Amino acid sequence: METFLIRTLQLILSLSILVVLHELGHFAFARLFKVRVDKFYMFFNPNFSLIRAKKINGKWDVKYFASNIPANERPQTDADGDVKVDAKGKTIMEPIPLDELPEGDWRKYPDNTEWGIGWLPLGGYCKIAGMVDESMDVTQMSADPQPWEYRSRSVWQRLPIIIGGVLVNFILAMVIYAAVLFTWGEDYLPLKNAKYGLQFSETLLDNGFKNGDNIVKIDGQPIVDHADVVEKILIDGKQSITVLRNGQLESVKLPSDFAQKVLASGDTRFVSVRQPFVIDDVSDGMGAKAAGLQSGDSLVGINGKSLFIFQDFPAELDKSLNKKATIDFVRNGELKQAQVQVDELGKIGVIPKPFYDFLETKHVEYGFVAAIPAGINLGVKTLTSYVKQLKLVFTKEGSKQLGGFGSIGKMFPKTWDWQIFWSMTALLSVILAFMNFLPIPALDGGYVMFLIYEMITGKKPNDKFLEYAQTAGMLLLFGLLIFANGNDIFKAIFK
């Protein structure tokens, strides 16, 4: 439960930062071009808001846990006082004149933005006057365009208002990456230092690899960083691999559909670095704790079989499910033995020390000036890699791997680590920037698509068409959201 809460808090904080700054990008350009911003909210606020505030006559009026203000509209009536309806029988609404609103009514002061925090932590929004958006404010859009509205601006002013959020997110990612590199530097494991070799998933083993192999070249190009292995093989689709096996160079040729095979298999550990099994921590209430195993113990055997590589133990532990296994371990240079209870999942309740405790990693320090181009390069590299990964998503196997908030949350560490938190926030900022730029109505890219159409033809799409497109885009996005989070629920229950 504690792990869930820590990950949830990290996810909410990260997304809150990204969404607020994204919407501030829209806000800043809107105000630059003197367009009114009706509302600016962190989180969504159906029916009521945790906090909402607005500057009234030079003073801030703040309300807590308050119901939302109704839209500034009323039924339109004819000369006889009868309510007008449209062809579908729906009441026609009209804006209420400001001089008819009572003093103190927030709707009487449309020049000032309403700021707030909603109660549903799934995003946020910036409601720009005169813009067809998710609020679907048809009353405002049915009136004549006003000088302070988005729709009254030239296409060259509306374009930066739309792309402001994406621009801020991408710049933010590069700034965060630069700050992370400046603060903590960069650590990586040169593959030549992986002296115990690599551990491969079942799919890789079925296609010619052997545990303990070390990858030397991919398509004839030397591989330095072990993190590049996944990029080159799974994303770039490289097929010719040279490995070092028992001191000899061997060639492995992968099939053209290898990436689809990996996705179909559901392998979560594509490749990892083999390492000795030295205990870092022991979990309470598990077999290892009861048997007296301690941090620093080196496990070197199980049930009479000599082993010392961490990745070789799970298969042996699976042979002793719900039974006790004989574990050989070394403590302070002395060989010892213990009877350890294995649970139904093949776990004994120990956390191993990380591989960098045993293998020589390389650390690169960055000064303030050097961190700036390095952060920019990392941001561009991350975006490029993410775009390449999309080709995997649009496959039958890849679609099954789509995840929602649960999958994103699991990307954060179980304990709070600021370096990982900011690195993850930068990654999510890149993803948010790219996804928002997709040409789908209801996303920023959809608005850009219509603006490009206007630039080319010299004609604006009419408001009714934009309303229909907005509705279709929102339905598509909600469908994707339900599908992705449904995948998370399915995997949590059945896998």
Secondary structure, 3 states (H helix, E strand, C coil): CHHHHHHHHHHHHHHHHHHHHHHHHHHHHHHHCCCCEEEEEEEECCCEEEEEEEEECCEEEEEEEEECCCCCEEECECCCCCECECCCCCECEEECCHHHCCCCCHHHCCCCCEEEECCEEEEEEEEECCCCCCCCCHHHHHCCCCCCCHHHCCHHHHHHHHHHHHHHHHHHHHHHHHHHHHHHCEEECEHHHCCCCEEECHHHHHCCCCCCCEEEEECCEECCECCHHHHHHHHCCCCEEEEEECCEEEEEECCCCHHHHHHHHCCCCCEEECCECEEEEECCCCHHHHHCCCCCCEEEEECCEECCEHHHHHHHHHHHCCCEEEEEEEECCEEEEEEEECCCCCCCCEEECCHHHCCCCEEECCCHHHHHHHHHHHHHHHHHHHHHHHHHHCCHHHHCCCCCHHHHHHCCCCCCCHHHHHHHHHHHHHHHHHHHCCCCCCCHHHHHHHHHHHHHHCCCCCHHHHHHHHHHHHHHHHHHHHHHHHHHHHHHHHC
